[in-house]
Amino acid sequence: MTSSLTLISHTLCPYVQRAAIVLSEKNVPFERIYIDLADKPDWFRAASPLGKVPLLKVGEDTYLFESAPIVEFLDETEGKKLHPDDPVTRAQHRAYVEFASQILNGIGALYNAKDEAAFKQASNVLRSKFEHLEETISPVGPFFGGEHFSLVDAAFGPAFRYFDVFEEFVDLEIFDGLETVVRWRKQLAARASVKGAVAGDYPELLKVFLLKRQSWMSNLLAAHSDQTRLAAAE
Ligand SMILES: N[C@@H](CCC(=O)N[C@@H](CS)C(=O)NCC(=O)O)C(=O)O
C-alpha cells in the first residue's frame, strides 16, 4: 500500500482509536487531523456522509467512513493480518467488534444516567455483557482469541480505557470476580498501540466531557474533584 493515509479524528472518540490502534499495530505511517464535532468544518460534512469520525483519507481525494470498514481495509492492505484466517472464526470476530460497539453504547448509558437507579441499571447491563465475555474470551489469553492481537482487541482497548478514568472516582462492581476479563483488560492497557491511540491529556479531557453531562456520574466526579481540591489545600 503506497497511498498516504490521514485519520480524521476526535480526541475522545473510541471508534477513531480502533483505526489508530490498527495503524500502529501495522507500523503504518499516517497523519492525524482532529476536528471539533461541535463545529464541523464544511470539508468534513462533505466527506462524511454520516457526519461522524473516524474518516480515513486515502491518497488525495478518497475518504472511507465507518470504523469497521476502515479497519478491515487496513487489515487487507497493510502488514500482517489481524483478522483470523478461518472464515467462521473471522465472522465471530466481526460479531465481537459489534459487541464492543454495544458496550460503548452501554458506557454512554452509564455516564448519561440521570439518577442512581438509572446508573445502577446501566451498570448491571454492562456487567452482564462482561460476564458473557468471561465465558467467551480465550481462557489462556493474552488476547481475545489467544496468542494473537486481533481487531476485536483493537475494539476493546478503547472501551476498557473509559473504566480506567471512571474508577478514579466511582466504585464500580462491573468487573468483580471476572478474572479472565480483568487480565485481558490489563494486557490491552499495557499494549503500546492501545496506549498510543490517545494523547496524554485524554483522562482530563474525558473528565471535562463527563462533568458536562449533567448526570449522576457528573455529580460523583464533581464531588470527588471538590474533595481532591480540599485535600490538596490542607
Ligand atoms: N458507527 C460509527 C460510530 C462513530 C461515531 O459514533 N463517532 C462519533 C464520535 S465517537 C461522532 O463522530 N459523532 C458525531 C455526531 O454524531 O455528530 C463507526 O463505527 O465509525
The ligand as a Tripos MOL2 file, in Angstrom:
@<TRIPOS>MOLECULE
LIG
   20    19     1     0     0
SMALL
NO_CHARGES

@<TRIPOS>ATOM
      1 N1        -20.5820    3.5160   13.6750 N.3       1 LIG1
      2 C1        -19.5800    4.5500   13.6910 C.3       1 LIG1
      3 C2        -19.6510    5.3120   15.0010 C.3       1 LIG1
      4 C3        -18.7190    6.5190   15.0000 C.3       1 LIG1
      5 C4        -19.1870    7.5670   16.0000 C.2       1 LIG1
      6 O1        -20.1850    7.3970   16.7120 O.2       1 LIG1
      7 N2        -18.4700    8.6970   16.0360 N.am      1 LIG1
      8 C5        -18.8730    9.7760   16.8910 C.3       1 LIG1
      9 C6        -17.7330   10.2000   17.8180 C.3       1 LIG1
     10 S1        -17.1740    8.8900   18.8410 S.3       1 LIG1
     11 C7        -19.1760   11.0030   16.0460 C.2       1 LIG1
     12 O2        -18.4720   11.3140   15.1180 O.2       1 LIG1
     13 N3        -20.2550   11.7140   16.3920 N.am      1 LIG1
     14 C8        -20.5750   12.9470   15.7520 C.3       1 LIG1
     15 C9        -22.0240   13.1310   15.5490 C.2       1 LIG1
     16 O3        -22.7670   12.1310   15.6900 O.co2     1 LIG1
     17 O4        -22.4090   14.2510   15.2510 O.co2     1 LIG1
     18 C10       -18.2040    3.9470   13.4650 C.2       1 LIG1
     19 O5        -18.0070    2.7690   13.8330 O.co2     1 LIG1
     20 O6        -17.3300    4.6260   12.9090 O.co2     1 LIG1
@<TRIPOS>BOND
     1     1     2 1
     2     2     3 1
     3     2    18 1
     4     3     4 1
     5     4     5 1
     6     5     6 2
     7     5     7 1
     8     7     8 1
     9     8     9 1
    10     8    11 1
    11     9    10 1
    12    11    12 2
    13    11    13 1
    14    13    14 1
    15    14    15 1
    16    15    16 2
    17    15    17 1
    18    18    19 2
    19    18    20 1
@<TRIPOS>SUBSTRUCTURE
     1 LIG1         1 GROUP 0 **** ****
